[in-house]
Amino acid sequence: MKLEYLGAALEAVLFAAGEPMETDRLAEALGVTAEEITAAAGALMNALEESGSGLQLLVLGESWQLTTRADFAEEIRAALEVKRNTPLSNAAMETLTIIAYNQPVTKGFVERVRGVDSGSVVNTLVERGLLEEAGRIEVPGRPVTYRTTAHFLRTFGMQSLADLPPLPTSGEPDLFDVQTAEGEDTVEDLAEDLPELDNLETVESADPDAE
């Protein structure tokens, strides 16, 4: 399959999907190798950039997604009459930071780090698509664990979790220490290092309990 045709087919599939698709899944669907998908995706990404298109191709870990450019967020919002999203609360950003750096973790872990009940905050982040369930721990009660999603990466402009800002401590720090050690950054400080949310990506209203 010619690279130009494969790129066009890839663009059509990703546009129709409206969500991230893994390289292997795309390769199977289009009858080519993963390497050919990667090459076609790179060419498509460059073509969209060079043409000044309102669309862009994002790589999210091992997946690809076709999205609109942030430059046109206001126009899209006006055309679709999308209500401006309520920003995440400090509690939500703190919870998201804890999970991002320690995933997969349980609500109990988050609550021990924060020192307050965090169930409603985690639920809000799940509803917004920033977190998802990652299975259960085989201990009494079998608590659910949570991890960040591809939507989290897209929202904060990252390709993978490797793009998270480095923790300010040496070695392999524990967020309990990060939160309490004198003279070191707190979890809230780490949350401030994350890129600002693109409000168009999460249009649901925040849970009042998340404040």
N, C-alpha and C positions, 0 to 999 in steps of 0.2 A: 504494500500500500504506500503510495507516494506521501511524502511528508506533508505537502500542502493539503491533500485530501484528508489525511489523518488528523491534522490540526483543525480542519473545519468540522470533521466528525466529532472530535473531542469537544470543541466549542458548543456544538449542538447538544450533545449529551449532557454536559455540565449545566448548560442553560436550562434544559428541560428538568434536570434533577433538582436544582435549586438548593442543594446541600452538598457537603463535602463527599467526594467519592475516592476510595482508595485506588492506588495505582494498579494493583493486581486485579481488582474488579473491573476497571476500565480496560485493561489489557485483554481480559477474558471476553468482555462484551464486544470489543472491536476486533478480536481475532489477531492480536499482535502481541509482541513481547512487552514486558515492563520497561525495558530500555527504550523501546520505540515510543511508548507513551511519554516517558520522561523527556525524550528529545522533542516530540511534537508539542508537549506542554511548554517547554522552554521557548520554542519558536513562536507559539501562540502568545505567550506572555510578552515577548519582545514586539510582536506585531501590534498588539493592543496598545502598548506603551508608545510606540513610534507613530501610530496613527492618531493619537490623541483621543482614543475611544473613551466613552463613558463607562466602559466595563474594564475590569482587571481580573487577572487570574492569580489566585493566591495558593501558595503551597502551605499546607497545615499538617506538619509531620509527614506521614506517608499518604496524605490525601490532597486532592485538588478541589478548588471551588471557584466558580465564576461569580463575581460580585460587582456591584456598582462602585464607583470611586467615591471616596469621602468628599471630594471637591463638589459633588453634585447633591449632597445630602439635603440642603435647603430646598432645592428645586423638586427633588423627589418627595420631600415632606409636604411641600405646598400642593403638588399635583395629587398626591394620594390622601391629603388631609390627615396625615399621621400626627397624632398628638405628641408633643415633645415628651420624652420619657423622663420620669422622675429619677434623678441621679441615685446611685447606690449610697446608702447611709455609711457612716464611718464603721458601724458594727458589721455591715455586710462586707466592706472592703477588708476589714481586719480578718474576718472569717475566711474570706476568699484567699487571702495571703497565707494564712496558716495552712489551709488545705493544699494550695499550690506547691508549697515547699516541702510538704510532708506526706503527700498522697501515696496510696489511699489511706484515709483515716476515718474514724467513727465520729459521730456527734459528741460522744463522751470525751474523746481526745481534744476536740475543739473547745469544749466547755472547761476542761482542765487548764488549758492554756489561757483562755480568756477570763476564767473565773466567774462566768455568768452563764445562765441558760442560753443555748444557741440554737435550739431546735427550729424555731420559727425563721431564724436568719438563714440556716442551711436550706430549709424548705423553699424560701423565696429565691435563693440562688439556683435551686433545681428548677423551679418554675420558669426562671429566666433563661434556662438552658446553659448556664455557666458551669453548673455541676451536674454530675450524674452518679447513679449508684454503681459501685464497682465490686459488688459481691458481698458476702457475709464472712465474718471471722468464725472459725469453728471453736467457739468457747461458749459457756453457758449464756443463753439468751440470743446467741448468734446475731450480734449487732451488725447493721449495714455499714459498709464503708463507702466513702465518696471520693471522687476524683474530678479534675477539671475536664472540660470538653473541647472539641474542635471549635465550638462557638466562643469559648473563652480565649483561645489563641487568636481567632479572627478579630474579636472585639478589642483585644489589647495589642494588635498588630505584631504578633509573634508567629514564627514558623514552627517552633517546637518549645518544649519546656526548658530547653537549653538556653533560650533567650531570656529567661527570667534574670532580673538583676541579681548579682552575687550577694550572698549574705555578708554582712560586715565583719563577722568573726572568723577566726582561722580554724582550720580543721573541719570537722563535721559538727556544727553547732546544733544545739537543741533549742527549739523556739521558746522553751520555758526560760532558758538563760537569756535569750535575746530579749524577752519581754521584761526581765527583772534586773539584769546585770547593770550596775551603776556605770554611767558613762557610755553605754552602748545603745544602738538604735533599738527602738521598740518595734513591735509588730506593726503599729500604726505608721511608723516611719518607713518601714519596708513597703507598706501599701501605697504610700505617697510616691514611691519610686516607679510604680507601674504606670504605663502610659494612660492618658485620660480615656475614658469610655467614649465610644462612638454611640451617641444616644439613639441613632436610627436602628441599631442592631437589637436593642432590647426595649420594645415599645410597651410592654405590660407595666402597669402601675406597681410600685413597690408595695410589699406587704406592710401595713401600718405597724405590725409587731416587730418589723426589722429595724425600726429606729432605735 
